[in-house]
């Protein structure tokens, strides 16, 4: 009986002793600090650190499964950062929507390489070996950099960061209304619509007030004087146009007169040529008649036929001279 009673007692004492040892070792294990992460979180206030030196950045979201699969590889890559002489950072797009807009992140996870302020997109897998080879072999030199307006440091992308920041704040406010306060989603949408309209009206009122403050109205005397000057300028312009038209008309009339004189001179020249030709014909006919007469005198007699021919020739000469006189008139 005594042995049977001692067995459970010894068992209870053994269990109590083990529990006491576990309780004693627990605080010691809790005091052991966990290894700190070598990945530096980047925010809107410290992102300019990547403008100096060489960096690798990872954009992720806590709910993204693909991002969670690369967390351990990214930590291993960060631990070897001193060996590779590179700094490693990460950006939570939920907490930092402005940075996601500045780098124009559209897919997750997204990786970027930065070297002295020049950014390149890394599109390889987020595995430690690939990341290490990308840095050691300097494969980033064959990648086209983000320059111009695409650069995260440009003014355009700064504006994009502001828009993304506003959208992120609106999204957080919407979640606060619907999740924390339990307001229906349609009520939140109505609130944002009304707020947008009111904000637009206020901005328009501010612009009107600013324009009224900086706009200096002209006095009436100056306005009347300006109107008179404008009218006088218009009258001068009309007079100049009239003068130009009159000059054009005068030049056209002179040209017409010159053309008419040229035509008349040409007609006179043609008439002179015709007269000369007729005179030559008359002379030739007269010469022929005289020759016939001389021949007839030499022969001693003139026939009636020759006399008739002479009279016909003289009549034709007279008709031509009369026609020529009529043309000259």
MARLOLO-824247 format. One record per residue (C-alpha): residue number from 1; z, x, y. Coordinates in pm, 1 decimal, padded with zeros to 6 digits, always signed. Layout:
<rs>
R seq       c3       c1       c2
R NUM        Z        X        Y
...
</rs>
This chain:
<rs>
R seq       c3       c1       c2
R   1 +00000.0 +00000.0 +00000.0
R   2 +00083.5 +00281.0 +00236.9
R   3 -00247.4 +00457.2 +00167.7
R   4 -00438.4 +00137.4 +00228.2
R   5 -00269.1 +00086.9 +00562.3
R   6 -00330.1 +00446.8 +00678.3
R   7 -00707.2 +00424.4 +00623.3
R   8 -00776.6 +00169.3 +00898.4
R   9 -00532.6 +00343.0 +01126.5
R  10 -00705.8 +00675.6 +01093.7
R  11 -01041.7 +00504.0 +01152.4
R  12 -00917.1 +00342.2 +01473.2
R  13 -00778.3 +00672.8 +01595.8
R  14 -01110.2 +00846.2 +01521.9
R  15 -01305.8 +00581.4 +01715.0
R  16 -01068.8 +00609.9 +02010.2
R  17 -01102.2 +00987.1 +02009.7
R  18 -01485.6 +00969.3 +02008.9
R  19 -01477.8 +00717.9 +02294.2
R  20 -01249.4 +00943.1 +02491.0
R  21 -01485.0 +01238.5 +02440.5
R  22 -01782.0 +01028.8 +02551.6
R  23 -01595.2 +00913.1 +02860.1
R  24 -01503.0 +01271.4 +02939.3
R  25 -01862.2 +01400.1 +02898.5
R  26 -02018.4 +01108.1 +03094.3
R  27 -01909.6 +01213.7 +03444.5
R  28 -02015.1 +01572.0 +03374.3
R  29 -02366.6 +01456.6 +03279.5
R  30 -02380.1 +01232.0 +03585.0
R  31 -02297.2 +01525.6 +03804.7
R  32 -02602.2 +01719.2 +03676.4
R  33 -02870.8 +01671.6 +03947.7
R  34 -03218.1 +01560.7 +03842.8
R  35 -03507.5 +01794.3 +03912.9
R  36 -03647.9 +01711.3 +04256.3
R  37 -04009.5 +01603.5 +04287.0
R  38 -04250.5 +01856.8 +04436.2
R  39 -04480.5 +01579.4 +04561.3
R  40 -04433.0 +01521.2 +04933.7
R  41 -04454.9 +01158.0 +05050.0
R  42 -04692.5 +01122.7 +05345.4
R  43 -04644.3 +00866.3 +05621.9
R  44 -04804.0 +00780.8 +05953.6
R  45 -04559.4 +01015.2 +06126.3
R  46 -04617.7 +01330.6 +05919.1
R  47 -04974.6 +01296.6 +05789.9
R  48 -05094.5 +01555.0 +06044.0
R  49 -04937.1 +01824.1 +05822.1
R  50 -05250.7 +01809.5 +05607.4
R  51 -05453.7 +01939.0 +05904.1
R  52 -05321.2 +02289.3 +05831.0
R  53 -05353.9 +02477.8 +05504.3
R  54 -05483.1 +02339.2 +05175.1
R  55 -05369.7 +01999.2 +05045.5
R  56 -05435.3 +01747.6 +04771.2
R  57 -05347.8 +01383.9 +04845.3
R  58 -05315.0 +01089.8 +04613.2
R  59 -05331.0 +00729.0 +04733.4
R  60 -05156.6 +00487.1 +04499.4
R  61 -04986.0 +00150.2 +04475.6
R  62 -04669.3 +00078.7 +04272.2
R  63 -04834.5 -00212.0 +04090.1
R  64 -05149.8 -00012.0 +03995.5
R  65 -05157.4 +00074.7 +03618.5
R  66 -05414.0 +00352.5 +03665.6
R  67 -05194.3 +00509.8 +03932.4
R  68 -04893.5 +00500.2 +03699.6
R  69 -05090.0 +00676.6 +03425.5
R  70 -05157.0 +00974.4 +03652.2
R  71 -04801.6 +01006.5 +03788.8
R  72 -04686.6 +01263.1 +03530.0
R  73 -05005.9 +01468.1 +03568.0
R  74 -04966.1 +01464.5 +03943.9
R  75 -04605.8 +01583.6 +03916.9
R  76 -04714.0 +01868.9 +03688.8
R  77 -04987.3 +01961.1 +03935.5
R  78 -04731.9 +01963.5 +04218.8
R  79 -04497.4 +02192.3 +04020.4
R  80 -04778.4 +02447.0 +03995.0
R  81 -04859.8 +02412.3 +04363.9
R  82 -04693.1 +02741.0 +04455.4
R  83 -04901.8 +02924.8 +04196.4
R  84 -05220.3 +02756.5 +04318.5
R  85 -05114.7 +02804.2 +04683.2
R  86 -05165.8 +02438.2 +04760.3
R  87 -04947.2 +02154.2 +04885.0
R  88 -04944.8 +01819.3 +04705.4
R  89 -04874.5 +01483.3 +04866.6
R  90 -04894.2 +01112.9 +04791.9
R  91 -04941.4 +00798.9 +05001.5
R  92 -04815.6 +00452.2 +04911.9
R  93 -05082.4 +00218.5 +05046.0
R  94 -04838.8 -00073.6 +05046.1
R  95 -04593.9 +00103.5 +05273.6
R  96 -04859.1 +00293.1 +05471.8
R  97 -05163.4 +00066.3 +05520.8
R  98 -05256.6 +00262.0 +05832.4
R  99 -05320.6 +00578.6 +05631.5
R 100 -05527.6 +00388.3 +05376.2
R 101 -05740.7 +00263.7 +05665.1
R 102 -05764.1 +00609.7 +05819.8
R 103 -05901.0 +00750.7 +05492.4
R 104 -06090.4 +00426.0 +05422.2
R 105 -05944.6 +00388.2 +05073.0
R 106 -06118.3 +00111.2 +04875.4
R 107 -06022.5 +00203.8 +04516.6
R 108 -05700.4 +00318.5 +04351.7
R 109 -05602.8 +00581.1 +04270.9
R 110 -05791.4 +00782.4 +04534.7
R 111 -05771.1 +01160.2 +04568.5
R 112 -05858.7 +01375.1 +04870.3
R 113 -05879.2 +01749.1 +04924.5
R 114 -05804.5 +01896.1 +05268.1
R 115 -05871.9 +02251.3 +05380.7
R 116 -05783.3 +02341.1 +05741.4
R 117 -05851.9 +01988.5 +05864.5
R 118 -06175.9 +01939.4 +05667.4
R 119 -06147.7 +01651.8 +05417.8
R 120 -06338.5 +01591.9 +05094.6
R 121 -06317.0 +01314.5 +04838.5
R 122 -06218.5 +01422.6 +04488.0
R 123 -06382.3 +01190.0 +04234.5
R 124 -06273.8 +01358.6 +03912.3
R 125 -05999.5 +01247.2 +03673.1
R 126 -05637.0 +01284.4 +03773.8
R 127 -05557.8 +01524.1 +03489.7
R 128 -05372.9 +01849.0 +03553.5
R 129 -05638.5 +02074.2 +03392.7
R 130 -05922.2 +01920.7 +03597.1
R 131 -05721.1 +01936.6 +03917.5
R 132 -05626.9 +02299.2 +03851.2
R 133 -05989.6 +02399.8 +03783.0
R 134 -06099.6 +02213.5 +04096.3
R 135 -05875.4 +02441.0 +04305.3
R 136 -05911.5 +02770.3 +04115.4
R 137 -06291.5 +02750.9 +04084.6
R 138 -06324.8 +02612.3 +04437.7
R 139 -06539.6 +02325.2 +04323.5
R 140 -06457.1 +02147.8 +04647.1
R 141 -06706.3 +02375.5 +04826.3
R 142 -06994.9 +02186.6 +04660.9
R 143 -06865.9 +01848.9 +04782.5
R 144 -06996.2 +01707.8 +05110.6
R 145 -06712.5 +01695.9 +05366.6
R 146 -06614.7 +01389.5 +05565.2
R 147 -06745.4 +01475.9 +05910.1
R 148 -06820.3 +01285.9 +06227.8
R 149 -06689.2 +00932.5 +06247.3
R 150 -06595.6 +00945.6 +05874.9
R 151 -06336.0 +01215.7 +05933.7
R 152 -05977.8 +01080.6 +05916.6
R 153 -05900.4 +01264.5 +06240.8
R 154 -06185.6 +01095.0 +06433.6
R 155 -06133.8 +00829.6 +06698.7
R 156 -06318.4 +00570.7 +06489.6
R 157 -06089.7 +00611.8 +06190.4
R 158 -05786.8 +00607.5 +06421.1
R 159 -05897.0 +00261.1 +06532.2
R 160 -05945.2 +00166.7 +06167.7
R 161 -05591.1 +00284.5 +06095.4
R 162 -05459.9 +00057.5 +06372.4
R 163 -05642.4 -00243.3 +06227.5
R 164 -05509.2 -00173.7 +05878.4
R 165 -05158.3 -00135.1 +06017.4
R 166 -05178.1 -00474.5 +06190.0
R 167 -05314.3 -00636.4 +05873.6
R 168 -05031.1 -00480.0 +05671.0
R 169 -04768.6 -00616.0 +05910.3
R 170 -04925.9 -00960.3 +05894.9
R 171 -04922.3 -00944.9 +05513.6
R 172 -04553.1 -00844.6 +05510.4
R 173 -04474.6 -01128.2 +05750.3
R 174 -04662.3 -01373.1 +05529.0
R 175 -04462.1 -01256.4 +05226.0
R 176 -04142.5 -01294.6 +05424.9
R 177 -04229.7 -01654.6 +05508.4
R 178 -04343.8 -01753.5 +05160.3
R 179 -04110.6 -01548.2 +04937.7
R 180 -03791.9 -01491.1 +05132.9
R 181 -03779.0 -01814.8 +05332.7
R 182 -03963.1 -02027.5 +05076.6
R 183 -04208.7 -02173.9 +05328.2
R 184 -04532.8 -02315.5 +05177.4
R 185 -04837.4 -02094.0 +05209.1
R 186 -05035.6 -02349.3 +05411.2
R 187 -04756.7 -02359.0 +05670.2
R 188 -04780.8 -01980.7 +05701.7
R 189 -05159.7 -02006.8 +05750.9
R 190 -05116.2 -02273.2 +06021.1
R 191 -04862.5 -02052.2 +06195.9
R 192 -05101.9 -01755.4 +06202.0
R 193 -05388.7 -01973.4 +06330.6
R 194 -05178.1 -02107.5 +06616.7
R 195 -05046.3 -01759.4 +06692.7
R 196 -05403.4 -01625.3 +06706.8
R 197 -05512.0 -01897.2 +06951.7
R 198 -05208.2 -01845.9 +07173.7
R 199 -05255.8 -01468.8 +07170.4
R 200 -05621.2 -01508.0 +07269.5
R 201 -05531.2 -01738.5 +07558.8
R 202 -05265.0 -01498.5 +07681.9
R 203 -05504.1 -01203.7 +07665.7
R 204 -05764.1 -01400.2 +07862.3
R 205 -05503.0 -01489.2 +08125.3
R 206 -05397.9 -01126.4 +08153.0
R 207 -05757.9 -01016.5 +08202.6
R 208 -05810.4 -01277.9 +08473.2
R 209 -05494.7 -01167.8 +08655.7
R 210 -05598.9 -00802.6 +08635.3
R 211 -05945.7 -00881.5 +08770.0
R 212 -05795.1 -01080.0 +09057.4
R 213 -05561.1 -00794.4 +09144.0
R 214 -05829.1 -00527.7 +09151.0
R 215 -06110.2 -00740.2 +09298.7
R 216 -06131.5 -00713.3 +09678.7
R 217 -06326.4 -01005.3 +09835.3
R 218 -06568.8 -00917.6 +10113.7
R 219 -06504.2 -01062.7 +10465.2
R 220 -06728.7 -01339.4 +10595.6
R 221 -06880.3 -01128.3 +10873.9
R 222 -06985.9 -00862.2 +10630.2
R 223 -07123.1 -01124.3 +10394.8
R 224 -07325.8 -01285.6 +10675.0
R 225 -07445.0 -00943.2 +10788.0
R 226 -07549.2 -00860.7 +10433.8
R 227 -07735.8 -01191.2 +10408.3
R 228 -07919.2 -01119.9 +10735.4
R 229 -08009.9 -00773.9 +10614.5
R 230 -08133.8 -00918.4 +10291.8
R 231 -08347.2 -01174.9 +10476.2
R 232 -08490.2 -00909.2 +10708.2
R 233 -08570.6 -00692.2 +10408.9
R 234 -08743.1 -00984.1 +10241.2
R 235 -08943.6 -01055.7 +10561.3
R 236 -09045.8 -00690.2 +10586.6
R 237 -09149.4 -00695.9 +10225.0
R 238 -09359.5 -01009.2 +10283.7
R 239 -09525.7 -00849.1 +10589.2
R 240 -09602.0 -00536.7 +10392.9
R 241 -09758.9 -00747.9 +10120.7
R 242 -09970.9 -00934.8 +10376.2
R 243 -10082.7 -00606.7 +10534.4
R 244 -10175.3 -00471.2 +10196.1
R 245 -10375.0 -00785.8 +10116.7
R 246 -10555.0 -00769.9 +10452.9
R 247 -10639.9 -00406.3 +10394.8
R 248 -10776.7 -00496.3 +10055.9
R 249 -10987.1 -00777.5 +10209.1
R 250 -11120.2 -00544.4 +10479.2
R 251 -11209.5 -00281.6 +10226.9
R 252 -11382.6 -00543.7 +10011.5
R 253 -11583.9 -00670.0 +10313.8
R 254 -11687.5 -00316.0 +10404.5
R 255 -11794.6 -00255.3 +10049.1
R 256 -11995.2 -00579.4 +10049.0
R 257 -12162.5 -00484.3 +10379.0
R 258 -12246.1 -00142.0 +10245.6
R 259 -12391.7 -00293.0 +09932.0
R 260 -12603.1 -00538.9 +10137.2
R 261 -12733.3 -00256.9 +10358.5
R 262 -12819.5 -00055.6 +10050.6
R 263 -13006.1 -00354.7 +09905.6
R 264 -13200.5 -00406.4 +10228.0
R 265 -13289.5 -00038.4 +10243.1
R 266 -13409.3 -00051.2 +09886.3
R 267 -13621.4 -00357.7 +09965.1
R 268 -13770.7 -00184.9 +10270.6
R 269 -13848.6 +00120.9 +10061.9
R 270 -14015.6 -00098.9 +09803.7
R 271 -14214.0 -00276.4 +10080.4
R 272 -14330.0 +00056.1 +10221.2
R 273 -14439.1 +00162.9 +09878.3
R 274 -14634.0 -00161.8 +09833.3
R 275 -14800.8 -00119.4 +10175.1
R 276 -14897.4 +00233.4 +10089.2
R 277 -15046.8 +00118.7 +09759.0
R 278 -15241.7 -00164.9 +09929.3
R 279 -15366.1 +00068.6 +10197.0
R 280 -15483.2 +00305.0 +09928.8
R 281 -15663.3 +00018.5 +09754.6
R 282 -15818.6 -00097.4 +10084.4
R 283 -15930.7 +00256.3 +10159.7
R 284 -16077.0 +00289.6 +09814.1
R 285 -16263.6 -00041.0 +09846.1
R 286 -16384.4 +00044.7 +10194.9
R 287 -16497.6 +00381.8 +10069.7
R 288 -16686.7 +00215.9 +09789.5
R 289 -16854.7 -00022.7 +10032.9
R 290 -16952.9 +00255.7 +10263.8
R 291 -17093.3 +00451.7 +09976.4
R 292 -17295.1 +00151.1 +09870.7
R 293 -17418.4 +00104.1 +10224.0
R 294 -17513.7 +00465.1 +10249.5
R 295 -17694.2 +00442.2 +09921.1
R 296 -17871.4 +00129.7 +10039.2
R 297 -17974.6 +00292.9 +10367.8
R 298 -18101.4 +00588.1 +10174.8
R 299 -18305.8 +00362.6 +09959.6
R 300 -18427.9 +00175.0 +10266.2
R 301 -18333.0 -00178.0 +10167.2
R 302 -18026.5 -00384.3 +10088.6
R 303 -18034.0 -00658.2 +09838.9
R 304 -17868.2 -00991.8 +09885.2
R 305 -17639.4 -00918.2 +09592.1
R 306 -17500.5 -00609.2 +09753.5
R 307 -17438.9 -00800.8 +10076.5
R 308 -17248.5 -01070.5 +09887.4
R 309 -17036.8 -00809.1 +09713.6
R 310 -16951.3 -00652.2 +10043.8
R 311 -16848.6 -00983.8 +10192.8
R 312 -16632.9 -01063.8 +09887.6
R 313 -16464.5 -00726.5 +09911.8
R 314 -16392.4 -00776.2 +10278.7
R 315 -16246.6 -01123.0 +10210.6
R 316 -16019.5 -00983.9 +09942.7
R 317 -15901.3 -00713.3 +10178.2
R 318 -15821.9 -00968.5 +10444.8
R 319 -15628.9 -01185.8 +10198.6
R 320 -15419.8 -00888.6 +10085.8
R 321 -15342.4 -00790.7 +10441.8
R 322 -15233.5 -01146.2 +10523.3
R 323 -15012.6 -01157.7 +10210.7
R 324 -14855.8 -00829.1 +10304.1
R 325 -14786.5 -00954.4 +10656.7
R 326 -14618.6 -01265.1 +10515.4
R 327 -14399.3 -01051.6 +10291.3
R 328 -14296.7 -00837.5 +10581.7
R 329 -14189.2 -01149.2 +10775.8
</rs>
